[in-house]
C-alpha cells in the first residue's frame, strides 16, 4: 500500500470500545442487545459504528463536516429503529449502516446542489478526480478495520515508522509486527475492494 497523505477526515472524538477490540464483537448479540435497549450494548454499538460510518459519509458529502454529522445522526437513529432487521449473515454492520445512510446522503447532496445552482451557478461542482476517489476509499477502508490493524498500518505507511520502532513501542518482536502487518494489509485489501461494490 502506497503512502497516502492527507486522506483522513477531521472528525469528532470517537469513543473507544470497552471490554475488547472490534474483533471481539458478536454482531448478532450486539443487534439483540440494541433491540432490548440495553444501555451497555447501545454504547458499544455507538463506539463500533461511529468512525466507519462518519468516514463513509464524509467523502460522499463533499468533505462537509457539518453535513456529515447530520447524516450520521440521522442514520444511527434510523438504524436503532430498524435494528431488528439487521442480519449479520447477510452482511456486516458497517455495510448495513452504509446502505442505510444512502438516502440521507442523497438528500443532503441534492439540497446542496440546488442551493449552489441557484446561488452560485458559475461554481457548479465538478466530479472528483480518480486520485481523490482513491484517497476516499483508503480512508473508509482504514476506518472499518479493527483498531490494532488500523494503528499498525497508519504507523507503517502514514507515519513512516520502521518495523523495529513499532516492535519496540509495542514491546514485541519485529517478526510479530511483520505478521500483524501482513494480516492488516489483507484485511485492508478486502475492505478496499468491497467499497467498489458499494459505490
Helices and strands as residue ranges (DSSP letters): G 22-24, H 27-36, H 39-58, H 65-81, G 83-85, H 93-119, G 121-123, H 130-144, H 147-153, I 154-158, H 163-169, H 174-198
